[in-house]
Amino acid sequence: MKSDSTVLPDVFRICFEHYNKAKNLPTGKIKNPNEILREFDFEIKKNPADAAELFKDMQLYLKLTPNTLTPNFQNQLFSGLNQYALAGDWLTSVTNTTMATFEVSPMGTLVEKKLIEHMNRLVGWENGDGTMATGGSNANMISLLVARNKMFPEIKKEGQLNKRLIIFVSEDAHYSFEKAANILGIGLDQVKKIKTNPNGEMEPSHLEEMARVSLSVGECPFFVAATAGTTVLGSFDPIDRIHEISKKFNLWLHVDGAWGGSVLLSSRHRHHLKGIENVDSMTWDTHKMIGTGLMSSFFLTKHNGILRSSHNHGGEDYIFHESEIAEWDSGPSSLQCGRRSDALKVWLTWRSLGDIGIEIQIDNLFAMAIKAKEMILEYKELELMYEPSSLNICFRYRSVSDVNTLNKKIRHRLLEEGIFFINIATRKKETFFRLIIVHPDLNETHLYKLFSDIIRLGNKIKEETEFCMLKT
């Protein structure tokens, strides 16, 4: 079937309508897989579908996808979408080029390069390096790969050899480091968990103790990851103290700032990343606090040229040609060959806001997080689980019995009603709501409605449980 260009105006129209209306709509009722399979025809057929059928598919796709553009979406570490990010994503798609070489993507290459230079300067590196990644997890894996090839360069060619490489992460660190250890052949058992304090921050004294023990038994500790904004609590590890220990034991120090990296733009809250200029590398997702759209993940490092030396191998026979512009090719520094120009949506969003606009946005989010905490403390039915470190507000509905199960049921009812989409987490055998303050338009009205609904549903479930117990 020939492509029908006349479909595009209608597609743009429904996309515009969705984008413009979504902010003021609920998140939508969550359906289970079987419900969706009954409602949507996923089959690829032998004969082509006509334009009208495909257009209905697109409309139904929008209908059946949760609305993440509303402030009521508080489930993940992102919510909402800046209009310039959407514009950049469309421009990237319509130009349909690859970041492998400069000659095919000259604008994309320079946009990413200049954006990374700006981000590195915010960290405190005047001559750093970096690349975009497929996500924060991938950027964390790049940090492990680069560190391993720097510390043990022979492994790149000869393989893992007879070395037991050890990496240290906090017990509240993201699970992506364990995935990376598996992918890189380091092994899950070589990922050593460092204790955290009651606020979820790494204990430097335990890191030092574990490093000493590792060396004493003949292991090769080489890497430590601090977290700037843990996934559950939003906690920031003490980077400056961890840096002192990393120097003592010659450890590559990486900061997983996928969630909290954007705090660097706030003079009021930048202290959470004190000492960041001394680390070796950093992960930073701008699609979270800045709202640049999925995916907007960066790996940054102060070691210029290290990405190319770590990753470069092959491709000279057909794509990476010797020329005066070969040094501008980003392919040899990336784990990918073909790669979208995702930097454009970030660059356009950043240009539209400026550093000052992003700082205001982040400061407003922190202020709203404080307000959310204060509101929770005013409700006798709700319990604040942890003192917020940043934008993660952890709380639960109070109950004298089976409180974990009750809060899980409340969330299930919330998703069935389809007004709010909020996640739960379990830490130290306690289950609670994890409210993420990240949508730039989130206000007290949204929070009041959320807390009221949680209390209403909690009361209702308790009444239903008590009634069932009386009947039995």
TINU-74304 format. One record per residue (C-alpha): residue number from 0; residue in one letter; z, y, x. Coordinates in Angstrom, 1 decimal. Layout:
// residues N
NODE / i / aa / up / north / east
NODE / NUM / a / Z / Y / X
...
This chain:
// residues 472
NODE / i / aa / up / north / east
NODE / 0 / m / 0.0 / 0.0 / 0.0
NODE / 1 / k / -0.9 / 3.4 / 1.4
NODE / 2 / s / 1.8 / 5.9 / 1.8
NODE / 3 / d / 2.1 / 8.4 / -1.0
NODE / 4 / s / 3.0 / 11.8 / 0.4
NODE / 5 / t / 3.6 / 13.1 / -3.1
NODE / 6 / v / 6.9 / 11.2 / -3.3
NODE / 7 / l / 8.5 / 13.4 / -0.7
NODE / 8 / p / 9.0 / 16.6 / -2.9
NODE / 9 / d / 10.8 / 14.4 / -5.5
NODE / 10 / v / 12.9 / 12.8 / -2.8
NODE / 11 / f / 13.9 / 16.2 / -1.4
NODE / 12 / r / 14.7 / 17.4 / -4.9
NODE / 13 / i / 17.2 / 14.6 / -5.6
NODE / 14 / c / 18.7 / 15.0 / -2.1
NODE / 15 / f / 19.2 / 18.7 / -2.7
NODE / 16 / e / 20.7 / 18.0 / -6.1
NODE / 17 / h / 23.1 / 15.4 / -4.6
NODE / 18 / y / 24.1 / 17.6 / -1.7
NODE / 19 / n / 24.7 / 20.7 / -3.9
NODE / 20 / k / 26.7 / 18.8 / -6.6
NODE / 21 / a / 28.5 / 16.2 / -4.6
NODE / 22 / k / 31.3 / 18.6 / -3.3
NODE / 23 / n / 32.5 / 19.1 / -6.9
NODE / 24 / l / 32.2 / 15.5 / -8.0
NODE / 25 / p / 34.6 / 12.5 / -7.7
NODE / 26 / t / 34.0 / 9.9 / -5.1
NODE / 27 / g / 32.8 / 7.3 / -7.6
NODE / 28 / k / 34.1 / 4.0 / -8.8
NODE / 29 / i / 34.1 / 1.3 / -6.2
NODE / 30 / k / 32.2 / -1.9 / -7.2
NODE / 31 / n / 32.5 / -5.3 / -5.6
NODE / 32 / p / 29.4 / -6.9 / -3.9
NODE / 33 / n / 28.5 / -9.1 / -6.9
NODE / 34 / e / 28.5 / -6.1 / -9.2
NODE / 35 / i / 26.1 / -4.3 / -7.0
NODE / 36 / l / 23.9 / -7.4 / -6.5
NODE / 37 / r / 23.5 / -7.6 / -10.2
NODE / 38 / e / 22.7 / -3.9 / -10.6
NODE / 39 / f / 20.3 / -3.4 / -7.7
NODE / 40 / d / 17.2 / -5.4 / -6.8
NODE / 41 / f / 17.4 / -5.9 / -3.0
NODE / 42 / e / 14.6 / -8.5 / -2.7
NODE / 43 / i / 11.5 / -7.8 / -0.6
NODE / 44 / k / 8.5 / -9.1 / -2.6
NODE / 45 / k / 5.1 / -10.3 / -1.6
NODE / 46 / n / 3.3 / -7.5 / -3.5
NODE / 47 / p / 4.0 / -3.9 / -2.8
NODE / 48 / a / 6.3 / -1.8 / -5.1
NODE / 49 / d / 4.8 / 1.2 / -6.7
NODE / 50 / a / 6.0 / 4.8 / -6.1
NODE / 51 / a / 7.8 / 5.0 / -9.4
NODE / 52 / e / 9.8 / 1.8 / -8.7
NODE / 53 / l / 10.7 / 3.0 / -5.2
NODE / 54 / f / 11.9 / 6.3 / -6.6
NODE / 55 / k / 14.2 / 4.6 / -9.0
NODE / 56 / d / 15.5 / 2.6 / -6.1
NODE / 57 / m / 16.3 / 5.8 / -4.2
NODE / 58 / q / 18.1 / 7.3 / -7.2
NODE / 59 / l / 20.2 / 4.1 / -7.8
NODE / 60 / y / 21.0 / 4.0 / -4.1
NODE / 61 / l / 22.6 / 7.5 / -4.4
NODE / 62 / k / 24.4 / 6.5 / -7.5
NODE / 63 / l / 25.9 / 3.3 / -6.0
NODE / 64 / t / 27.0 / 4.9 / -2.7
NODE / 65 / p / 30.5 / 6.4 / -2.5
NODE / 66 / n / 30.5 / 10.2 / -2.4
NODE / 67 / t / 31.7 / 11.2 / 1.0
NODE / 68 / l / 30.7 / 14.9 / 0.6
NODE / 69 / t / 33.7 / 15.7 / -1.7
NODE / 70 / p / 37.1 / 16.9 / -0.5
NODE / 71 / n / 38.4 / 13.9 / -2.6
NODE / 72 / f / 37.0 / 11.6 / 0.1
NODE / 73 / q / 39.9 / 11.1 / 2.5
NODE / 74 / n / 39.4 / 7.5 / 3.5
NODE / 75 / q / 38.0 / 8.0 / 7.0
NODE / 76 / l / 38.1 / 10.4 / 9.9
NODE / 77 / f / 35.2 / 12.4 / 8.4
NODE / 78 / s / 34.5 / 14.0 / 5.1
NODE / 79 / g / 31.8 / 16.5 / 4.0
NODE / 80 / l / 28.6 / 17.5 / 5.8
NODE / 81 / n / 27.6 / 20.9 / 7.2
NODE / 82 / q / 24.2 / 22.0 / 5.8
NODE / 83 / y / 22.8 / 22.6 / 9.3
NODE / 84 / a / 23.7 / 19.1 / 10.3
NODE / 85 / l / 21.7 / 17.8 / 7.4
NODE / 86 / a / 18.8 / 20.1 / 8.3
NODE / 87 / g / 19.0 / 18.9 / 11.9
NODE / 88 / d / 18.9 / 15.3 / 10.8
NODE / 89 / w / 15.8 / 15.9 / 8.7
NODE / 90 / l / 14.1 / 17.7 / 11.6
NODE / 91 / t / 14.9 / 14.8 / 13.9
NODE / 92 / s / 13.5 / 12.3 / 11.4
NODE / 93 / v / 10.3 / 14.2 / 10.7
NODE / 94 / t / 9.5 / 14.7 / 14.4
NODE / 95 / n / 10.3 / 10.9 / 15.0
NODE / 96 / t / 10.5 / 11.0 / 18.7
NODE / 97 / t / 12.6 / 9.1 / 21.3
NODE / 98 / m / 15.0 / 10.4 / 23.9
NODE / 99 / a / 13.9 / 7.9 / 26.5
NODE / 100 / t / 11.8 / 10.4 / 28.5
NODE / 101 / f / 11.5 / 14.2 / 28.7
NODE / 102 / e / 7.7 / 14.2 / 28.1
NODE / 103 / v / 8.1 / 12.6 / 24.7
NODE / 104 / s / 11.2 / 14.6 / 23.7
NODE / 105 / p / 11.4 / 17.8 / 25.6
NODE / 106 / m / 13.3 / 19.8 / 23.0
NODE / 107 / g / 15.6 / 16.9 / 22.2
NODE / 108 / t / 16.4 / 16.4 / 25.9
NODE / 109 / l / 17.2 / 20.0 / 26.5
NODE / 110 / v / 19.2 / 20.4 / 23.3
NODE / 111 / e / 21.4 / 17.5 / 24.3
NODE / 112 / k / 21.7 / 18.5 / 27.9
NODE / 113 / k / 22.8 / 22.1 / 27.1
NODE / 114 / l / 25.1 / 20.9 / 24.4
NODE / 115 / i / 26.8 / 18.5 / 26.8
NODE / 116 / e / 27.1 / 21.2 / 29.4
NODE / 117 / h / 28.9 / 23.4 / 26.9
NODE / 118 / m / 31.2 / 20.6 / 25.9
NODE / 119 / n / 32.0 / 19.7 / 29.5
NODE / 120 / r / 32.9 / 23.4 / 30.2
NODE / 121 / l / 35.3 / 23.2 / 27.2
NODE / 122 / v / 37.0 / 20.2 / 28.9
NODE / 123 / g / 37.2 / 22.1 / 32.2
NODE / 124 / w / 34.2 / 20.5 / 34.1
NODE / 125 / e / 31.6 / 22.8 / 35.5
NODE / 126 / n / 29.4 / 20.1 / 36.8
NODE / 127 / g / 29.9 / 17.1 / 34.5
NODE / 128 / d / 27.7 / 14.5 / 33.0
NODE / 129 / g / 27.3 / 12.9 / 29.6
NODE / 130 / t / 25.2 / 11.2 / 27.0
NODE / 131 / m / 25.2 / 10.7 / 23.2
NODE / 132 / a / 26.2 / 7.2 / 22.0
NODE / 133 / t / 25.8 / 5.2 / 18.9
NODE / 134 / g / 29.5 / 5.8 / 18.0
NODE / 135 / g / 32.9 / 6.4 / 19.4
NODE / 136 / s / 33.3 / 2.7 / 20.0
NODE / 137 / n / 30.1 / 2.6 / 22.1
NODE / 138 / a / 31.3 / 5.7 / 24.1
NODE / 139 / n / 34.5 / 3.9 / 24.9
NODE / 140 / m / 32.5 / 0.9 / 26.1
NODE / 141 / i / 30.4 / 3.2 / 28.3
NODE / 142 / s / 33.6 / 4.4 / 29.9
NODE / 143 / l / 34.7 / 0.9 / 30.8
NODE / 144 / l / 31.2 / 0.1 / 32.1
NODE / 145 / v / 31.0 / 3.2 / 34.2
NODE / 146 / a / 34.5 / 2.8 / 35.6
NODE / 147 / r / 33.9 / -0.9 / 36.5
NODE / 148 / n / 30.7 / -0.1 / 38.3
NODE / 149 / k / 32.3 / 2.8 / 40.1
NODE / 150 / m / 35.4 / 0.8 / 41.2
NODE / 151 / f / 33.5 / -2.5 / 41.8
NODE / 152 / p / 29.9 / -1.6 / 42.5
NODE / 153 / e / 29.0 / -5.1 / 43.6
NODE / 154 / i / 29.5 / -6.4 / 40.0
NODE / 155 / k / 26.4 / -4.6 / 38.7
NODE / 156 / k / 24.2 / -7.0 / 40.8
NODE / 157 / e / 26.3 / -10.0 / 41.5
NODE / 158 / g / 28.3 / -10.4 / 38.3
NODE / 159 / q / 32.0 / -10.4 / 37.6
NODE / 160 / l / 32.9 / -12.3 / 40.8
NODE / 161 / n / 36.4 / -13.8 / 41.3
NODE / 162 / k / 38.4 / -10.7 / 40.1
NODE / 163 / r / 40.8 / -10.4 / 37.3
NODE / 164 / l / 40.1 / -6.9 / 36.1
NODE / 165 / i / 42.9 / -5.3 / 34.0
NODE / 166 / i / 42.7 / -2.4 / 31.6
NODE / 167 / f / 45.6 / -0.6 / 30.0
NODE / 168 / v / 45.6 / 0.9 / 26.5
NODE / 169 / s / 48.4 / 1.9 / 24.2
NODE / 170 / e / 49.5 / -0.4 / 21.3
NODE / 171 / d / 48.1 / 2.3 / 19.0
NODE / 172 / a / 44.7 / 2.6 / 20.7
NODE / 173 / h / 41.5 / 1.9 / 18.9
NODE / 174 / y / 40.4 / -1.8 / 18.8
NODE / 175 / s / 37.0 / -0.8 / 20.4
NODE / 176 / f / 38.5 / -1.3 / 23.8
NODE / 177 / e / 39.1 / -5.0 / 23.1
NODE / 178 / k / 35.6 / -5.3 / 21.8
NODE / 179 / a / 34.3 / -3.7 / 25.0
NODE / 180 / a / 36.3 / -6.0 / 27.2
NODE / 181 / n / 34.7 / -8.9 / 25.3
NODE / 182 / i / 31.2 / -7.6 / 25.7
NODE / 183 / l / 31.6 / -6.7 / 29.4
NODE / 184 / g / 33.1 / -10.1 / 30.3
NODE / 185 / i / 36.5 / -8.6 / 31.2
NODE / 186 / g / 38.2 / -10.7 / 28.6
NODE / 187 / l / 40.6 / -9.9 / 25.8
NODE / 188 / d / 43.6 / -11.3 / 27.7
NODE / 189 / q / 43.0 / -8.6 / 30.4
NODE / 190 / v / 43.6 / -5.8 / 27.9
NODE / 191 / k / 47.2 / -4.9 / 28.4
NODE / 192 / k / 49.0 / -3.0 / 25.6
NODE / 193 / i / 51.3 / -0.2 / 26.6
NODE / 194 / k / 54.3 / 0.5 / 24.4
NODE / 195 / t / 54.3 / 3.7 / 22.3
NODE / 196 / n / 57.3 / 5.8 / 21.2
NODE / 197 / p / 58.2 / 6.2 / 17.5
NODE / 198 / n / 55.5 / 8.9 / 17.1
NODE / 199 / g / 52.8 / 6.6 / 18.4
NODE / 200 / e / 52.4 / 8.2 / 21.8
NODE / 201 / m / 52.0 / 6.1 / 25.0
NODE / 202 / e / 55.1 / 5.6 / 27.1
NODE / 203 / p / 54.1 / 6.5 / 30.6
NODE / 204 / s / 57.1 / 4.7 / 32.1
NODE / 205 / h / 55.9 / 1.4 / 30.6
NODE / 206 / l / 52.4 / 2.1 / 31.9
NODE / 207 / e / 53.7 / 2.5 / 35.5
NODE / 208 / e / 55.8 / -0.7 / 35.1
NODE / 209 / m / 52.8 / -2.7 / 33.9
NODE / 210 / a / 50.6 / -1.4 / 36.7
NODE / 211 / r / 53.1 / -2.5 / 39.3
NODE / 212 / v / 53.5 / -5.9 / 37.7
NODE / 213 / s / 49.7 / -6.3 / 37.6
NODE / 214 / l / 49.3 / -5.6 / 41.3
NODE / 215 / s / 52.2 / -7.8 / 42.2
NODE / 216 / v / 50.5 / -10.9 / 40.7
NODE / 217 / g / 47.2 / -10.2 / 42.4
NODE / 218 / e / 45.3 / -8.7 / 39.5
NODE / 219 / c / 42.9 / -5.7 / 39.8
NODE / 220 / p / 44.0 / -3.0 / 37.4
NODE / 221 / f / 41.3 / -0.3 / 37.3
NODE / 222 / f / 41.3 / 1.5 / 34.0
NODE / 223 / v / 43.6 / 3.2 / 31.5
NODE / 224 / a / 42.7 / 4.8 / 28.2
NODE / 225 / a / 44.8 / 7.6 / 26.7
NODE / 226 / t / 44.2 / 8.5 / 23.1
NODE / 227 / a / 43.8 / 12.0 / 21.8
NODE / 228 / g / 44.3 / 11.5 / 18.1
NODE / 229 / t / 45.2 / 7.8 / 17.2
NODE / 230 / t / 43.4 / 6.3 / 14.3
NODE / 231 / v / 46.5 / 5.7 / 12.1
NODE / 232 / l / 49.0 / 8.4 / 13.1
NODE / 233 / g / 46.8 / 11.0 / 14.7
NODE / 234 / s / 49.0 / 11.0 / 17.8
NODE / 235 / f / 48.1 / 12.4 / 21.2
NODE / 236 / d / 49.1 / 10.6 / 24.3
NODE / 237 / p / 50.7 / 12.7 / 27.1
NODE / 238 / i / 47.5 / 13.0 / 29.3
NODE / 239 / d / 49.1 / 15.0 / 32.1
NODE / 240 / r / 51.8 / 12.4 / 32.7
NODE / 241 / i / 49.4 / 9.5 / 32.4
NODE / 242 / h / 47.1 / 11.2 / 34.9
NODE / 243 / e / 49.9 / 11.2 / 37.5
NODE / 244 / i / 50.3 / 7.5 / 37.1
NODE / 245 / s / 46.5 / 6.9 / 37.2
NODE / 246 / k / 46.4 / 8.7 / 40.6
NODE / 247 / k / 49.2 / 6.7 / 42.0
NODE / 248 / f / 47.5 / 3.4 / 41.1
NODE / 249 / n / 43.9 / 4.5 / 41.5
NODE / 250 / l / 43.0 / 3.9 / 37.8
NODE / 251 / w / 40.0 / 5.5 / 36.1
NODE / 252 / l / 41.5 / 7.6 / 33.3
NODE / 253 / h / 39.5 / 7.8 / 30.1
NODE / 254 / v / 40.5 / 9.8 / 27.0
NODE / 255 / d / 39.5 / 8.5 / 23.7
NODE / 256 / g / 39.1 / 11.8 / 21.9
NODE / 257 / a / 36.8 / 10.5 / 19.2
NODE / 258 / w / 39.2 / 12.0 / 16.6
NODE / 259 / g / 41.1 / 14.7 / 18.4
NODE / 260 / g / 38.6 / 16.0 / 21.0
NODE / 261 / s / 37.5 / 18.9 / 18.8
NODE / 262 / v / 41.0 / 20.4 / 19.1
NODE / 263 / l / 39.8 / 21.7 / 22.5
NODE / 264 / l / 38.2 / 24.6 / 20.6
NODE / 265 / s / 41.5 / 25.7 / 19.1
NODE / 266 / s / 43.7 / 27.9 / 21.4
NODE / 267 / r / 46.6 / 27.3 / 19.0
NODE / 268 / h / 46.4 / 23.5 / 19.2
NODE / 269 / r / 44.6 / 22.8 / 22.5
NODE / 270 / h / 48.0 / 22.0 / 24.1
NODE / 271 / h / 47.7 / 18.5 / 22.5
NODE / 272 / l / 45.2 / 17.8 / 25.3
NODE / 273 / k / 47.1 / 19.3 / 28.2
NODE / 274 / g / 45.7 / 17.9 / 31.5
NODE / 275 / i / 42.3 / 16.9 / 30.0
NODE / 276 / e / 40.5 / 18.6 / 32.9
NODE / 277 / n / 42.0 / 16.0 / 35.3
NODE / 278 / v / 40.7 / 12.9 / 33.6
NODE / 279 / d / 37.6 / 11.0 / 34.6
NODE / 280 / s / 35.9 / 10.7 / 31.2
NODE / 281 / m / 36.2 / 11.3 / 27.5
NODE / 282 / t / 34.9 / 10.2 / 24.1
NODE / 283 / w / 34.3 / 12.9 / 21.5
NODE / 284 / d / 33.0 / 12.6 / 18.0
NODE / 285 / t / 31.9 / 15.9 / 16.5
NODE / 286 / h / 31.1 / 14.3 / 13.1
NODE / 287 / k / 34.8 / 14.2 / 12.5
NODE / 288 / m / 36.6 / 17.5 / 12.7
NODE / 289 / i / 33.4 / 19.6 / 13.0
NODE / 290 / g / 31.4 / 17.9 / 10.2
NODE / 291 / t / 28.1 / 17.4 / 12.1
NODE / 292 / g / 27.3 / 14.2 / 10.3
NODE / 293 / l / 27.1 / 10.5 / 11.3
NODE / 294 / m / 26.6 / 9.7 / 14.1
NODE / 295 / s / 27.6 / 12.5 / 16.5
NODE / 296 / s / 29.3 / 10.7 / 19.4
NODE / 297 / f / 29.5 / 11.8 / 23.0
NODE / 298 / f / 30.5 / 10.2 / 26.3
NODE / 299 / l / 31.5 / 12.9 / 28.8
NODE / 300 / t / 32.5 / 12.6 / 32.4
NODE / 301 / k / 33.3 / 14.9 / 35.3
NODE / 302 / h / 31.4 / 12.7 / 37.7
NODE / 303 / n / 27.9 / 14.1 / 37.8
NODE / 304 / g / 25.2 / 11.5 / 38.2
NODE / 305 / i / 27.4 / 8.5 / 37.6
NODE / 306 / l / 25.7 / 7.5 / 34.4
NODE / 307 / r / 22.4 / 7.1 / 36.0
NODE / 308 / s / 23.8 / 5.1 / 39.0
NODE / 309 / s / 25.8 / 2.9 / 36.6
NODE / 310 / h / 23.1 / 2.2 / 34.0
NODE / 311 / n / 19.7 / 2.7 / 35.7
NODE / 312 / h / 17.6 / -0.4 / 36.2
NODE / 313 / g / 14.0 / -1.2 / 35.4
NODE / 314 / g / 11.3 / 0.4 / 33.3
NODE / 315 / e / 9.5 / 2.1 / 36.2
NODE / 316 / d / 6.4 / -0.1 / 35.5
NODE / 317 / y / 5.6 / 1.4 / 32.1
NODE / 318 / i / 7.9 / 4.2 / 31.0
NODE / 319 / f / 9.9 / 5.9 / 33.8
NODE / 320 / h / 7.1 / 7.3 / 36.0
NODE / 321 / e / 7.5 / 9.2 / 39.2
NODE / 322 / s / 6.9 / 12.8 / 38.6
NODE / 323 / e / 8.3 / 16.3 / 39.1
NODE / 324 / i / 10.2 / 16.0 / 35.7
NODE / 325 / a / 11.5 / 12.4 / 36.2
NODE / 326 / e / 15.0 / 13.7 / 36.8
NODE / 327 / w / 15.0 / 15.1 / 33.3
NODE / 328 / d / 14.5 / 11.6 / 31.7
NODE / 329 / s / 17.7 / 10.6 / 29.8
NODE / 330 / g / 16.7 / 6.9 / 29.4
NODE / 331 / p / 18.0 / 5.8 / 32.9
NODE / 332 / s / 21.4 / 7.3 / 32.0
NODE / 333 / s / 21.6 / 5.6 / 28.6
NODE / 334 / l / 22.3 / 2.1 / 27.5
NODE / 335 / q / 19.4 / 2.5 / 25.1
NODE / 336 / c / 15.7 / 3.0 / 25.6
NODE / 337 / g / 14.6 / 4.3 / 22.2
NODE / 338 / r / 17.1 / 6.8 / 20.9
NODE / 339 / r / 17.1 / 9.4 / 18.2
NODE / 340 / s / 17.6 / 13.1 / 19.0
NODE / 341 / d / 21.0 / 13.2 / 17.3
NODE / 342 / a / 22.1 / 16.2 / 19.3
NODE / 343 / l / 20.0 / 18.5 / 17.2
NODE / 344 / k / 22.2 / 18.3 / 14.1
NODE / 345 / v / 25.3 / 19.0 / 16.3
NODE / 346 / w / 23.6 / 21.9 / 18.1
NODE / 347 / l / 22.5 / 23.5 / 14.9
NODE / 348 / t / 25.9 / 23.2 / 13.3
NODE / 349 / w / 27.6 / 24.5 / 16.4
NODE / 350 / r / 25.2 / 27.5 / 16.6
NODE / 351 / s / 25.8 / 28.2 / 13.0
NODE / 352 / l / 29.6 / 28.3 / 13.4
NODE / 353 / g / 30.0 / 29.4 / 17.0
NODE / 354 / d / 33.1 / 28.4 / 19.0
NODE / 355 / i / 35.1 / 30.9 / 16.9
NODE / 356 / g / 34.0 / 29.4 / 13.6
NODE / 357 / i / 34.9 / 25.9 / 14.7
NODE / 358 / e / 38.3 / 27.2 / 15.9
NODE / 359 / i / 39.0 / 28.8 / 12.5
NODE / 360 / q / 37.9 / 25.5 / 10.7
NODE / 361 / i / 40.2 / 23.4 / 12.9
NODE / 362 / d / 43.2 / 25.8 / 12.5
NODE / 363 / n / 42.7 / 25.8 / 8.7
NODE / 364 / l / 42.8 / 22.0 / 8.7
NODE / 365 / f / 46.0 / 21.9 / 10.7
NODE / 366 / a / 47.5 / 24.5 / 8.3
NODE / 367 / m / 46.5 / 22.3 / 5.3
NODE / 368 / a / 48.0 / 19.3 / 7.0
NODE / 369 / i / 51.3 / 21.1 / 7.1
NODE / 370 / k / 51.0 / 22.0 / 3.5
NODE / 371 / a / 50.3 / 18.4 / 2.6
NODE / 372 / k / 53.4 / 17.3 / 4.4
NODE / 373 / e / 55.5 / 20.0 / 2.6
NODE / 374 / m / 54.1 / 18.9 / -0.8
NODE / 375 / i / 55.0 / 15.2 / -0.2
NODE / 376 / l / 58.6 / 16.2 / 0.7
NODE / 377 / e / 58.9 / 17.9 / -2.7
NODE / 378 / y / 58.2 / 14.7 / -4.6
NODE / 379 / k / 61.1 / 12.4 / -5.0
NODE / 380 / e / 58.7 / 9.5 / -5.7
NODE / 381 / l / 56.9 / 9.9 / -2.3
NODE / 382 / e / 58.2 / 9.2 / 1.2
NODE / 383 / l / 56.8 / 10.7 / 4.4
NODE / 384 / m / 56.5 / 7.9 / 6.9
NODE / 385 / y / 55.9 / 9.8 / 10.1
NODE / 386 / e / 56.2 / 13.4 / 11.2
NODE / 387 / p / 52.5 / 14.4 / 11.4
NODE / 388 / s / 51.1 / 15.0 / 14.9
NODE / 389 / s / 47.8 / 16.4 / 13.7
NODE / 390 / l / 45.7 / 15.8 / 10.6
NODE / 391 / n / 46.9 / 12.2 / 9.6
NODE / 392 / i / 49.5 / 12.4 / 6.9
NODE / 393 / c / 51.2 / 9.0 / 6.4
NODE / 394 / f / 53.2 / 8.5 / 3.3
NODE / 395 / r / 53.9 / 6.0 / 0.5
NODE / 396 / y / 55.1 / 5.7 / -3.0
NODE / 397 / r / 58.8 / 4.8 / -3.0
NODE / 398 / s / 60.1 / 1.5 / -4.3
NODE / 399 / v / 63.2 / -0.6 / -3.8
NODE / 400 / s / 61.2 / -3.9 / -3.8
NODE / 401 / d / 57.9 / -5.1 / -2.4
NODE / 402 / v / 56.9 / -1.6 / -1.5
NODE / 403 / n / 53.9 / -2.7 / 0.6
NODE / 404 / t / 52.3 / -4.7 / -2.2
NODE / 405 / l / 52.9 / -1.8 / -4.7
NODE / 406 / n / 51.1 / 0.8 / -2.5
NODE / 407 / k / 48.2 / -1.6 / -2.0
NODE / 408 / k / 47.9 / -1.9 / -5.8
NODE / 409 / i / 48.1 / 1.9 / -6.3
NODE / 410 / r / 45.2 / 2.3 / -3.9
NODE / 411 / h / 43.2 / -0.4 / -5.7
NODE / 412 / r / 43.7 / 1.4 / -9.0
NODE / 413 / l / 42.7 / 4.7 / -7.4
NODE / 414 / l / 39.4 / 3.2 / -6.2
NODE / 415 / e / 38.8 / 1.7 / -9.7
NODE / 416 / e / 39.3 / 5.1 / -11.3
NODE / 417 / g / 36.8 / 6.6 / -8.8
NODE / 418 / i / 38.3 / 10.1 / -8.4
NODE / 419 / f / 39.8 / 9.7 / -5.0
NODE / 420 / f / 39.0 / 7.6 / -2.0
NODE / 421 / i / 41.9 / 7.3 / 0.4
NODE / 422 / n / 42.9 / 4.5 / 2.8
NODE / 423 / i / 46.0 / 2.6 / 3.6
NODE / 424 / a / 47.3 / 1.4 / 6.9
NODE / 425 / t / 49.9 / -1.1 / 8.0
NODE / 426 / r / 52.0 / -0.4 / 11.1
NODE / 427 / k / 55.2 / -2.3 / 12.2
NODE / 428 / k / 54.9 / -4.3 / 8.9
NODE / 429 / e / 55.0 / -1.2 / 6.7
NODE / 430 / t / 52.1 / -0.3 / 4.5
NODE / 431 / f / 51.4 / 3.3 / 3.5
NODE / 432 / f / 48.7 / 5.8 / 2.6
NODE / 433 / r / 46.9 / 7.5 / 5.4
NODE / 434 / l / 45.7 / 10.8 / 4.1
NODE / 435 / i / 43.1 / 12.4 / 6.4
NODE / 436 / i / 42.8 / 16.2 / 6.3
NODE / 437 / v / 39.3 / 16.8 / 7.5
NODE / 438 / h / 37.1 / 18.3 / 4.7
NODE / 439 / p / 36.8 / 22.0 / 5.4
NODE / 440 / d / 37.1 / 22.8 / 1.6
NODE / 441 / l / 40.1 / 20.6 / 0.9
NODE / 442 / n / 42.8 / 22.7 / -0.8
NODE / 443 / e / 46.2 / 22.5 / -2.5
NODE / 444 / t / 44.5 / 21.7 / -5.9
NODE / 445 / h / 42.9 / 18.6 / -4.5
NODE / 446 / l / 46.2 / 17.5 / -2.9
NODE / 447 / y / 48.2 / 18.2 / -6.1
NODE / 448 / k / 45.8 / 16.0 / -8.1
NODE / 449 / l / 45.9 / 13.2 / -5.5
NODE / 450 / f / 49.7 / 13.1 / -5.3
NODE / 451 / s / 50.1 / 13.3 / -9.1
NODE / 452 / d / 47.6 / 10.4 / -9.6
NODE / 453 / i / 49.4 / 8.2 / -7.0
NODE / 454 / i / 52.8 / 8.9 / -8.7
NODE / 455 / r / 51.3 / 8.2 / -12.2
NODE / 456 / l / 49.7 / 4.9 / -11.1
NODE / 457 / g / 52.9 / 3.9 / -9.2
NODE / 458 / n / 55.0 / 4.5 / -12.2
NODE / 459 / k / 52.6 / 2.6 / -14.4
NODE / 460 / i / 52.4 / -0.4 / -12.1
NODE / 461 / k / 56.2 / -0.5 / -11.9
NODE / 462 / e / 56.5 / -0.4 / -15.7
NODE / 463 / e / 53.9 / -3.2 / -16.0
NODE / 464 / t / 55.8 / -5.3 / -13.5
NODE / 465 / e / 59.1 / -4.8 / -15.2
NODE / 466 / f / 57.6 / -5.7 / -18.6
NODE / 467 / c / 56.1 / -8.9 / -17.2
NODE / 468 / m / 59.5 / -9.8 / -15.7
NODE / 469 / l / 61.2 / -9.3 / -19.1
NODE / 470 / k / 58.7 / -11.5 / -20.8
NODE / 471 / t / 59.4 / -14.4 / -18.4
